[in-house]
């Protein structure tokens, strides 16, 4: 008999396997010599490869659930890439519009809490999270320190 507990155990095993892949374990860092979008794309592909590997080796109920969500995962990936492209070209309003549109479908908004990681797991008093800017010269004015030009946002 298949129970919700069995599915949860299988799901835990699947995510443990995914988290063992160091390049897709949070917090995720952009790889050297990569731009933000291509790095995100490659990490999404690695994630989907892990799921496809699981599907190849399993025929349990979780495999059927995962298979039915591959299109949703692709939709999220495409939506995030679209948002990033808008944001990094300086079209902030379009980026927000794309993001809202991406989260609008009921099958995504219903499960958004399941794909989120609490910020406290990555950022807390022992592990603070800072947004910084790389510069070749000393930054002294408030604008220099806090303003990130659109063409340099991928460096943050």
Phi, psi and omega in degrees: 000132181271126179242164177299327179296318178298319179296318179297322178295315178298319179297319178298318178298317179299312181290328174299318178297317179295317182291341176290340177281103190300330184286346179239021177265128179296150351287139185269133179248147178289130180294152179298146180063022176240147170271164186303315185290313180293326177294315178300315180301313182294324178290324176296319179296320177297319178298313180294326176297321176299318179294317181294323176298317177299316181296324180294324186263359184222146176230030180276174182299326178297322179300320178294321178293318179296315181302320182289347182255001181299322179293323178295318179298316178297320178297317177296316179301311180298319180295317179294318178298318178299316178300315180298317180299316178297313183297314184286343174268001175095002180267077186296318181300315178296324178298314178295319179297316179298318181297314179297317179297321180296323183272357185291319183305140185300323182294340176270310183298329180292330185248010185301324180295335181282343182251007182261147174249126179303134181302330181297338177287332181256336186221119177205188184297332178276333181228078181291151179247125182239145171260116184235167181234137177274138180212148177271353180228159179297138178260122185237329182272158180302317180298317179298319184288318189256341181269125177252113178302146183304322182285359179239008183295334179291345179276346184281000000 
